[in-house]
Amino acid sequence: MQHALSPWTASGRAALDQVIQTQASIISYIDDFKLMMILSLAAIPLVLLLRSARNALAKATMRW
């Protein structure tokens, strides 16, 4: 009886290759989303600093 994912047949090797490629694609998407999450979380304090700087600049110009 032949197995669909048998590495000893050409069709089995092709099926195994497809499974590995699919899993690698899924892992790469997960890694990309993790990187985007880390970059987004790192950018949040910068956004808050920009808002406070803009408010400070507006207050400074109102004094003149």
Biopython code that builds the backbone (N, CA, C, O; Angstrom):
import numpy as np
from Bio.PDB.StructureBuilder import StructureBuilder

atoms = [
    (1, "MET", "N", (0.845, -1.189, 0.000)),
    (1, "MET", "CA", (0.000, 0.000, 0.000)),
    (1, "MET", "C", (0.887, 1.248, 0.000)),
    (1, "MET", "O", (1.785, 1.376, 0.832)),
    (2, "GLN", "N", (0.632, 2.157, -0.929)),
    (2, "GLN", "CA", (1.435, 3.376, -1.016)),
    (2, "GLN", "C", (0.799, 4.486, -0.176)),
    (2, "GLN", "O", (-0.421, 4.641, -0.119)),
    (3, "HIS", "N", (1.668, 5.237, 0.462)),
    (3, "HIS", "CA", (1.197, 6.375, 1.249)),
    (3, "HIS", "C", (1.342, 7.646, 0.424)),
    (3, "HIS", "O", (2.248, 7.765, -0.401)),
    (4, "ALA", "N", (0.445, 8.584, 0.656)),
    (4, "ALA", "CA", (0.449, 9.820, -0.141)),
    (4, "ALA", "C", (1.689, 10.667, 0.131)),
    (4, "ALA", "O", (2.150, 11.383, -0.757)),
    (5, "LEU", "N", (2.238, 10.596, 1.348)),
    (5, "LEU", "CA", (3.392, 11.420, 1.710)),
    (5, "LEU", "C", (4.682, 10.598, 1.802)),
    (5, "LEU", "O", (5.580, 10.938, 2.573)),
    (6, "SER", "N", (4.773, 9.548, 1.039)),
    (6, "SER", "CA", (5.944, 8.686, 1.064)),
    (6, "SER", "C", (7.131, 9.373, 0.376)),
    (6, "SER", "O", (7.002, 9.805, -0.769)),
    (7, "PRO", "N", (8.268, 9.481, 1.043)),
    (7, "PRO", "CA", (9.421, 10.124, 0.414)),
    (7, "PRO", "C", (10.104, 9.251, -0.640)),
    (7, "PRO", "O", (11.043, 9.709, -1.290)),
    (8, "TRP", "N", (9.656, 7.999, -0.828)),
    (8, "TRP", "CA", (10.287, 7.106, -1.788)),
    (8, "TRP", "C", (9.642, 7.164, -3.172)),
    (8, "TRP", "O", (10.117, 6.523, -4.110)),
    (9, "THR", "N", (8.562, 7.933, -3.298)),
    (9, "THR", "CA", (7.931, 8.083, -4.612)),
    (9, "THR", "C", (7.995, 9.546, -5.033)),
    (9, "THR", "O", (8.089, 10.437, -4.190)),
    (10, "ALA", "N", (7.945, 9.786, -6.321)),
    (10, "ALA", "CA", (8.009, 11.160, -6.833)),
    (10, "ALA", "C", (6.795, 11.966, -6.394)),
    (10, "ALA", "O", (6.930, 13.127, -6.007)),
    (11, "SER", "N", (5.623, 11.371, -6.450)),
    (11, "SER", "CA", (4.424, 12.103, -6.032)),
    (11, "SER", "C", (4.419, 12.342, -4.525)),
    (11, "SER", "O", (3.921, 13.363, -4.053)),
    (12, "GLY", "N", (4.977, 11.392, -3.774)),
    (12, "GLY", "CA", (5.073, 11.570, -2.321)),
    (12, "GLY", "C", (6.020, 12.700, -1.967)),
    (12, "GLY", "O", (5.735, 13.498, -1.073)),
    (13, "ARG", "N", (7.169, 12.773, -2.680)),
    (13, "ARG", "CA", (8.109, 13.873, -2.437)),
    (13, "ARG", "C", (7.497, 15.207, -2.803)),
    (13, "ARG", "O", (7.715, 16.198, -2.106)),
    (14, "ALA", "N", (6.734, 15.254, -3.886)),
    (14, "ALA", "CA", (6.072, 16.497, -4.290)),
    (14, "ALA", "C", (5.028, 16.912, -3.252)),
    (14, "ALA", "O", (4.894, 18.095, -2.939)),
    (15, "ALA", "N", (4.296, 15.941, -2.725)),
    (15, "ALA", "CA", (3.293, 16.241, -1.704)),
    (15, "ALA", "C", (3.957, 16.737, -0.423)),
    (15, "ALA", "O", (3.484, 17.690, 0.197)),
    (16, "LEU", "N", (5.055, 16.090, -0.028)),
    (16, "LEU", "CA", (5.789, 16.546, 1.153)),
    (16, "LEU", "C", (6.341, 17.956, 0.954)),
    (16, "LEU", "O", (6.301, 18.779, 1.868)),
    (17, "ASP", "N", (6.852, 18.228, -0.238)),
    (17, "ASP", "CA", (7.366, 19.561, -0.533)),
    (17, "ASP", "C", (6.263, 20.608, -0.417)),
    (17, "ASP", "O", (6.490, 21.698, 0.108)),
    (18, "GLN", "N", (5.081, 20.281, -0.903)),
    (18, "GLN", "CA", (3.963, 21.221, -0.822)),
    (18, "GLN", "C", (3.569, 21.478, 0.635)),
    (18, "GLN", "O", (3.292, 22.616, 1.012)),
    (19, "VAL", "N", (3.545, 20.435, 1.441)),
    (19, "VAL", "CA", (3.207, 20.592, 2.862)),
    (19, "VAL", "C", (4.242, 21.470, 3.554)),
    (19, "VAL", "O", (3.885, 22.346, 4.341)),
    (20, "ILE", "N", (5.515, 21.242, 3.267)),
    (20, "ILE", "CA", (6.585, 22.016, 3.899)),
    (20, "ILE", "C", (6.524, 23.474, 3.453)),
    (20, "ILE", "O", (6.716, 24.376, 4.268)),
    (21, "GLN", "N", (6.259, 23.712, 2.175)),
    (21, "GLN", "CA", (6.153, 25.088, 1.674)),
    (21, "GLN", "C", (4.974, 25.817, 2.317)),
    (21, "GLN", "O", (5.085, 26.995, 2.660)),
    (22, "THR", "N", (3.850, 25.123, 2.482)),
    (22, "THR", "CA", (2.682, 25.729, 3.117)),
    (22, "THR", "C", (2.983, 26.092, 4.565)),
    (22, "THR", "O", (2.643, 27.185, 5.018)),
    (23, "GLN", "N", (3.614, 25.186, 5.284)),
    (23, "GLN", "CA", (3.942, 25.459, 6.680)),
    (23, "GLN", "C", (4.963, 26.583, 6.798)),
    (23, "GLN", "O", (4.873, 27.401, 7.714)),
    (24, "ALA", "N", (5.921, 26.638, 5.897)),
    (24, "ALA", "CA", (6.908, 27.720, 5.920)),
    (24, "ALA", "C", (6.247, 29.068, 5.638)),
    (24, "ALA", "O", (6.619, 30.079, 6.235)),
    (25, "SER", "N", (5.285, 29.085, 4.746)),
    (25, "SER", "CA", (4.570, 30.334, 4.455)),
    (25, "SER", "C", (3.784, 30.807, 5.672)),
    (25, "SER", "O", (3.780, 31.996, 5.991)),
    (26, "ILE", "N", (3.131, 29.890, 6.339)),
    (26, "ILE", "CA", (2.363, 30.240, 7.540)),
    (26, "ILE", "C", (3.289, 30.782, 8.618)),
    (26, "ILE", "O", (2.969, 31.782, 9.260)),
    (27, "ILE", "N", (4.424, 30.141, 8.823)),
    (27, "ILE", "CA", (5.381, 30.599, 9.836)),
    (27, "ILE", "C", (5.925, 31.980, 9.484)),
    (27, "ILE", "O", (6.112, 32.815, 10.368)),
    (28, "SER", "N", (6.180, 32.226, 8.201)),
    (28, "SER", "CA", (6.707, 33.542, 7.818)),
    (28, "SER", "C", (5.663, 34.637, 8.042)),
    (28, "SER", "O", (6.019, 35.738, 8.463)),
    (29, "TYR", "N", (4.388, 34.365, 7.770)),
    (29, "TYR", "CA", (3.346, 35.351, 8.049)),
    (29, "TYR", "C", (3.237, 35.622, 9.544)),
    (29, "TYR", "O", (3.078, 36.769, 9.962)),
    (30, "ILE", "N", (3.323, 34.573, 10.342)),
    (30, "ILE", "CA", (3.259, 34.754, 11.797)),
    (30, "ILE", "C", (4.424, 35.613, 12.273)),
    (30, "ILE", "O", (4.238, 36.510, 13.095)),
    (31, "ASP", "N", (5.626, 35.345, 11.763)),
    (31, "ASP", "CA", (6.800, 36.123, 12.141)),
    (31, "ASP", "C", (6.653, 37.587, 11.714)),
    (31, "ASP", "O", (7.032, 38.493, 12.456)),
    (32, "ASP", "N", (6.102, 37.813, 10.516)),
    (32, "ASP", "CA", (5.895, 39.191, 10.056)),
    (32, "ASP", "C", (4.907, 39.935, 10.945)),
    (32, "ASP", "O", (5.129, 41.098, 11.279)),
    (33, "PHE", "N", (3.817, 39.272, 11.331)),
    (33, "PHE", "CA", (2.847, 39.920, 12.199)),
    (33, "PHE", "C", (3.435, 40.206, 13.573)),
    (33, "PHE", "O", (3.124, 41.236, 14.172)),
    (34, "LYS", "N", (4.282, 39.314, 14.086)),
    (34, "LYS", "CA", (4.944, 39.563, 15.367)),
    (34, "LYS", "C", (5.859, 40.782, 15.265)),
    (34, "LYS", "O", (5.885, 41.621, 16.165)),
    (35, "LEU", "N", (6.605, 40.875, 14.172)),
    (35, "LEU", "CA", (7.490, 42.021, 13.978)),
    (35, "LEU", "C", (6.696, 43.318, 13.880)),
    (35, "LEU", "O", (7.082, 44.329, 14.467)),
    (36, "MET", "N", (5.592, 43.294, 13.141)),
    (36, "MET", "CA", (4.755, 44.491, 13.026)),
    (36, "MET", "C", (4.157, 44.878, 14.379)),
    (36, "MET", "O", (4.025, 46.065, 14.679)),
    (37, "MET", "N", (3.797, 43.889, 15.196)),
    (37, "MET", "CA", (3.267, 44.174, 16.528)),
    (37, "MET", "C", (4.329, 44.841, 17.387)),
    (37, "MET", "O", (4.044, 45.818, 18.079)),
    (38, "ILE", "N", (5.551, 44.321, 17.349)),
    (38, "ILE", "CA", (6.630, 44.896, 18.155)),
    (38, "ILE", "C", (6.935, 46.318, 17.704)),
    (38, "ILE", "O", (7.124, 47.205, 18.537)),
    (39, "LEU", "N", (6.986, 46.542, 16.397)),
    (39, "LEU", "CA", (7.248, 47.891, 15.892)),
    (39, "LEU", "C", (6.120, 48.856, 16.248)),
    (39, "LEU", "O", (6.371, 50.016, 16.575)),
    (40, "SER", "N", (4.880, 48.377, 16.185)),
    (40, "SER", "CA", (3.745, 49.229, 16.545)),
    (40, "SER", "C", (3.773, 49.575, 18.026)),
    (40, "SER", "O", (3.538, 50.722, 18.406)),
    (41, "LEU", "N", (4.059, 48.590, 18.854)),
    (41, "LEU", "CA", (4.131, 48.854, 20.295)),
    (41, "LEU", "C", (5.286, 49.796, 20.626)),
    (41, "LEU", "O", (5.179, 50.618, 21.535)),
    (42, "ALA", "N", (6.379, 49.676, 19.895)),
    (42, "ALA", "CA", (7.517, 50.575, 20.135)),
    (42, "ALA", "C", (7.213, 51.989, 19.664)),
    (42, "ALA", "O", (7.781, 52.943, 20.197)),
    (43, "ALA", "N", (6.334, 52.151, 18.682)),
    (43, "ALA", "CA", (6.028, 53.479, 18.151)),
    (43, "ALA", "C", (5.006, 54.233, 18.995)),
    (43, "ALA", "O", (4.909, 55.455, 18.883)),
    (44, "ILE", "N", (4.253, 53.548, 19.823)),
    (44, "ILE", "CA", (3.214, 54.219, 20.621)),
    (44, "ILE", "C", (3.804, 55.297, 21.523)),
    (44, "ILE", "O", (3.265, 56.403, 21.542)),
    (45, "PRO", "N", (4.877, 55.047, 22.271)),
    (45, "PRO", "CA", (5.433, 56.134, 23.091)),
    (45, "PRO", "C", (5.917, 57.318, 22.247)),
    (45, "PRO", "O", (5.832, 58.464, 22.688)),
    (46, "LEU", "N", (6.417, 57.054, 21.052)),
    (46, "LEU", "CA", (6.858, 58.151, 20.196)),
    (46, "LEU", "C", (5.692, 59.026, 19.774)),
    (46, "LEU", "O", (5.826, 60.248, 19.707)),
    (47, "VAL", "N", (4.560, 58.419, 19.490)),
    (47, "VAL", "CA", (3.368, 59.180, 19.116)),
    (47, "VAL", "C", (2.910, 60.045, 20.286)),
    (47, "VAL", "O", (2.521, 61.198, 20.099)),
    (48, "LEU", "N", (2.958, 59.490, 21.480)),
    (48, "LEU", "CA", (2.556, 60.272, 22.657)),
    (48, "LEU", "C", (3.507, 61.443, 22.881)),
    (48, "LEU", "O", (3.072, 62.522, 23.284)),
    (49, "LEU", "N", (4.791, 61.246, 22.627)),
    (49, "LEU", "CA", (5.740, 62.343, 22.766)),
    (49, "LEU", "C", (5.487, 63.429, 21.730)),
    (49, "LEU", "O", (5.623, 64.614, 22.035)),
    (50, "LEU", "N", (5.126, 63.051, 20.528)),
    (50, "LEU", "CA", (4.843, 64.042, 19.494)),
    (50, "LEU", "C", (3.611, 64.865, 19.833)),
    (50, "LEU", "O", (3.584, 66.068, 19.577)),
    (51, "ARG", "N", (2.604, 64.243, 20.399)),
    (51, "ARG", "CA", (1.407, 64.988, 20.788)),
    (51, "ARG", "C", (1.732, 66.006, 21.870)),
    (51, "ARG", "O", (1.291, 67.152, 21.787)),
    (52, "SER", "N", (2.489, 65.610, 22.877)),
    (52, "SER", "CA", (2.793, 66.542, 23.956)),
    (52, "SER", "C", (3.707, 67.661, 23.463)),
    (52, "SER", "O", (3.601, 68.790, 23.941)),
    (53, "ALA", "N", (4.584, 67.377, 22.534)),
    (53, "ALA", "CA", (5.439, 68.424, 21.988)),
    (53, "ALA", "C", (4.613, 69.418, 21.180)),
    (53, "ALA", "O", (4.871, 70.620, 21.236)),
    (54, "ARG", "N", (3.632, 68.940, 20.439)),
    (54, "ARG", "CA", (2.772, 69.820, 19.662)),
    (54, "ARG", "C", (1.944, 70.712, 20.601)),
    (54, "ARG", "O", (1.755, 71.900, 20.337)),
    (55, "ASN", "N", (1.454, 70.120, 21.700)),
    (55, "ASN", "CA", (0.698, 70.908, 22.667)),
    (55, "ASN", "C", (1.577, 71.947, 23.336)),
    (55, "ASN", "O", (1.142, 73.075, 23.568)),
    (56, "ALA", "N", (2.809, 71.577, 23.647)),
    (56, "ALA", "CA", (3.740, 72.536, 24.265)),
    (56, "ALA", "C", (4.069, 73.662, 23.302)),
    (56, "ALA", "O", (4.201, 74.813, 23.719)),
    (57, "LEU", "N", (4.202, 73.350, 22.035)),
    (57, "LEU", "CA", (4.479, 74.380, 21.047)),
    (57, "LEU", "C", (3.283, 75.314, 20.897)),
    (57, "LEU", "O", (3.453, 76.525, 20.760)),
    (58, "ALA", "N", (2.098, 74.767, 20.922)),
    (58, "ALA", "CA", (0.900, 75.616, 20.822)),
    (58, "ALA", "C", (0.768, 76.531, 22.034)),
    (58, "ALA", "O", (0.389, 77.694, 21.894)),
    (59, "LYS", "N", (1.070, 76.024, 23.200)),
    (59, "LYS", "CA", (1.017, 76.851, 24.410)),
    (59, "LYS", "C", (2.085, 77.937, 24.380)),
    (59, "LYS", "O", (1.853, 79.060, 24.826)),
    (60, "ALA", "N", (3.256, 77.594, 23.850)),
    (60, "ALA", "CA", (4.345, 78.565, 23.794)),
    (60, "ALA", "C", (4.015, 79.689, 22.819)),
    (60, "ALA", "O", (4.369, 80.839, 23.075)),
    (61, "THR", "N", (3.352, 79.388, 21.717)),
    (61, "THR", "CA", (3.012, 80.433, 20.743)),
    (61, "THR", "C", (1.860, 81.289, 21.233)),
    (61, "THR", "O", (1.739, 82.438, 20.809)),
    (62, "MET", "N", (1.020, 80.781, 22.098)),
    (62, "MET", "CA", (-0.097, 81.562, 22.609)),
    (62, "MET", "C", (0.385, 82.630, 23.597)),
    (62, "MET", "O", (-0.282, 83.647, 23.784)),
    (63, "ARG", "N", (1.521, 82.404, 24.216)),
    (63, "ARG", "CA", (2.036, 83.374, 25.193)),
    (63, "ARG", "C", (2.510, 84.639, 24.517)),
    (63, "ARG", "O", (2.487, 85.703, 25.136)),
    (64, "TRP", "N", (2.937, 84.563, 23.275)),
    (64, "TRP", "CA", (3.461, 85.736, 22.585)),
    (64, "TRP", "C", (2.321, 86.594, 22.232)),
    (64, "TRP", "O", (2.507, 87.655, 21.636)),
]
sb = StructureBuilder()
sb.init_structure("model")
sb.init_model(0)
sb.init_chain("A")
sb.init_seg("    ")
for serial, (resi, resn, name, xyz) in enumerate(atoms, 1):
    if name == "N":
        sb.init_residue(resn, " ", resi, " ")
    sb.init_atom(name, np.array(xyz, "f"), 0.0, 1.0, " ", f" {name:<3s}", serial, name[0])
structure = sb.get_structure()
